């Protein structure tokens, strides 16, 4: 009975090991596929991480985040995230501060631009200053739209790269778990055979005594 139970547990562990090996293989494939796609898509943009004078106007925290990658091709998830959140966004905020005294969202710039443009349409006697102000808000709107679009694409790349990294870690965990289960299953089967022999010897002895 004990030998049968050991075999059942061992074969169950062996089946789980096979499942983990399959899962590990799929996760490893996902890791490789995502890494290749992210590298290709980001490399196609032909962006070089800013360095030197291009960093001087950035706030200190943004400059420090970019300096780690300064001058290198933008082809990894962390570089995409740094460029999106610490270069593009920093310039978007600076543009808003220059016009409004504080960072401005696309929605705010769009609403203000439409409001001023509508006022100009109803006022044929608008001054050049009013015309310039409306044009400045519409330009900011366009700039923020383009900035948000590029940031979104780059952050999608960063998100997929992170998923690929997680898949790679999970693959390693799956392979490690499978290895442990294979060892335990092997030991369990070996132990089951020993128990079976012991039970057989014990049964034979009892029979001999009875005879």
Secondary structure in CASP SS format (residue, H / E / C, confidence):
PFRMAT SS
TARGET T0000
AUTHOR 0000-0000-0000
METHOD secondary structure of the structure
MODEL  1
X C 1.00
X H 1.00
X H 1.00
X H 1.00
X H 1.00
X H 1.00
X H 1.00
X H 1.00
X H 1.00
X H 1.00
X H 1.00
X H 1.00
X H 1.00
X H 1.00
X H 1.00
X H 1.00
X H 1.00
X H 1.00
X H 1.00
X H 1.00
X H 1.00
X H 1.00
X H 1.00
X H 1.00
X H 1.00
X H 1.00
X H 1.00
X H 1.00
X H 1.00
X H 1.00
X H 1.00
X H 1.00
X H 1.00
X H 1.00
X H 1.00
X H 1.00
X H 1.00
X H 1.00
X H 1.00
X H 1.00
X H 1.00
X H 1.00
X H 1.00
X H 1.00
X C 1.00
X C 1.00
X C 1.00
X E 1.00
X C 1.00
X C 1.00
X C 1.00
X H 1.00
X H 1.00
X H 1.00
X H 1.00
X C 1.00
X C 1.00
X C 1.00
X C 1.00
X H 1.00
X H 1.00
X H 1.00
X H 1.00
X H 1.00
X H 1.00
X H 1.00
X H 1.00
X C 1.00
X C 1.00
X C 1.00
X C 1.00
X C 1.00
X E 1.00
X C 1.00
X C 1.00
X C 1.00
X H 1.00
X H 1.00
X H 1.00
X H 1.00
X H 1.00
X H 1.00
X H 1.00
X H 1.00
X H 1.00
X H 1.00
X H 1.00
X H 1.00
X H 1.00
X H 1.00
X H 1.00
X H 1.00
X H 1.00
X H 1.00
X H 1.00
X H 1.00
X H 1.00
X H 1.00
X H 1.00
X H 1.00
X C 1.00
X C 1.00
X C 1.00
X C 1.00
X C 1.00
X H 1.00
X H 1.00
X H 1.00
X H 1.00
X H 1.00
X H 1.00
X H 1.00
X H 1.00
X H 1.00
X H 1.00
X H 1.00
X H 1.00
X H 1.00
X H 1.00
X H 1.00
X H 1.00
X C 1.00
X C 1.00
X C 1.00
X C 1.00
X C 1.00
X C 1.00
X H 1.00
X H 1.00
X H 1.00
X H 1.00
X H 1.00
X H 1.00
X H 1.00
X H 1.00
X H 1.00
X H 1.00
X H 1.00
X H 1.00
X H 1.00
X H 1.00
X H 1.00
X H 1.00
X H 1.00
X H 1.00
X H 1.00
X H 1.00
X H 1.00
X H 1.00
X H 1.00
X H 1.00
X H 1.00
X H 1.00
X H 1.00
X H 1.00
X H 1.00
X H 1.00
X H 1.00
X H 1.00
X H 1.00
X H 1.00
X H 1.00
X H 1.00
X H 1.00
X H 1.00
X H 1.00
X H 1.00
X H 1.00
X H 1.00
X H 1.00
X H 1.00
X H 1.00
X H 1.00
X H 1.00
X H 1.00
X H 1.00
X H 1.00
X H 1.00
X H 1.00
X H 1.00
X H 1.00
X H 1.00
X H 1.00
X H 1.00
X H 1.00
X H 1.00
X H 1.00
X H 1.00
X H 1.00
X H 1.00
X H 1.00
X H 1.00
X H 1.00
X H 1.00
X H 1.00
X H 1.00
X H 1.00
X H 1.00
X H 1.00
X H 1.00
X H 1.00
X H 1.00
X H 1.00
X H 1.00
X H 1.00
X H 1.00
X H 1.00
X H 1.00
X H 1.00
X H 1.00
X C 1.00
END
